[in-house]
Amino acid sequence: MSPALAVSGLLYAALQVCHPGGLPDWLNAATPRCATAGATLRLDRQQAAELADLTAAAWWECQQADEDGHPLAVTFGTACQETLAMLETTTG
């Protein structure tokens, strides 16, 4: 297992918006129902890679939405950036 990783409510909201088909069960199960508080996750390598892929795709979507003036694009994009940086630091 990798070290604990805090997933903010903002990141979870960004992932939900950018992946309307659903998120992995392990992520949904670990996050509070309303996702306002976020969660601390312990991820194995596969889950960390999956979270990084989901987050990178959401970040790209936020960058596109920012160009269109979407009001949450910057907020969600920042949450994605911060999570990617934490994943890089904790998983190398």
C-alpha positions in Angstrom: 0.0 0.0 0.0 1.1 3.5 -0.6 0.8 6.2 2.0 -2.5 7.8 2.8 -3.8 10.3 0.2 -6.4 12.9 1.0 -9.1 13.2 -1.7 -10.9 16.5 -1.3 -14.6 16.9 -1.8 -13.7 19.3 -4.7 -11.7 16.6 -6.4 -14.5 14.0 -5.9 -17.0 16.5 -7.4 -14.7 17.2 -10.4 -14.4 13.4 -11.0 -18.1 12.9 -10.8 -18.8 15.7 -13.2 -16.1 14.7 -15.7 -16.9 10.9 -15.5 -20.6 10.7 -15.6 -20.5 7.0 -16.4 -19.4 6.4 -12.9 -16.3 6.1 -10.8 -14.6 2.9 -9.6 -16.4 1.2 -6.7 -13.3 1.5 -4.4 -13.4 5.2 -4.8 -17.1 5.6 -4.3 -17.0 3.3 -1.2 -14.2 5.4 0.4 -15.8 8.8 -0.1 -18.5 10.2 2.1 -21.9 10.1 0.5 -22.2 13.9 -0.1 -18.5 14.2 -0.8 -18.2 17.5 0.9 -15.6 16.3 3.4 -13.5 14.2 1.1 -11.7 11.1 2.3 -8.3 9.8 3.1 -7.5 6.8 0.9 -4.9 4.1 1.2 -4.3 3.0 -2.4 -2.4 0.1 -4.0 -0.4 0.8 -7.1 -3.2 -0.1 -9.5 -5.7 2.2 -7.6 -3.2 5.0 -7.6 -2.6 4.7 -11.3 -6.4 4.6 -11.9 -6.9 7.7 -9.8 -4.1 9.5 -11.6 -5.7 8.6 -15.0 -9.2 9.7 -13.9 -7.8 12.9 -12.4 -5.6 13.8 -15.4 -8.7 13.4 -17.7 -10.8 15.5 -15.4 -8.0 18.2 -15.3 -7.9 18.2 -19.1 -11.7 18.6 -19.2 -11.4 21.5 -16.7 -8.9 23.2 -18.9 -11.3 23.0 -21.8 -14.2 24.2 -19.7 -12.1 27.2 -18.4 -11.7 28.4 -22.0 -15.5 28.3 -22.3 -15.9 30.3 -19.0 -17.4 27.4 -16.9 -17.6 28.8 -13.4 -16.2 25.7 -11.6 -13.4 24.9 -14.1 -10.7 26.7 -12.2 -11.8 25.4 -8.8 -12.0 21.8 -10.0 -8.8 22.1 -12.1 -6.9 23.3 -9.0 -8.2 20.2 -7.1 -7.0 18.0 -9.9 -3.6 19.6 -10.0 -3.1 19.3 -6.3 -4.1 15.6 -6.4 -1.8 14.8 -9.2 1.1 16.5 -7.4 0.3 14.4 -4.2 0.1 11.2 -6.2 3.4 11.9 -7.8 5.0 12.6 -4.4 3.5 9.6 -2.7 3.8 7.0 -5.4 6.9 8.3 -7.2 
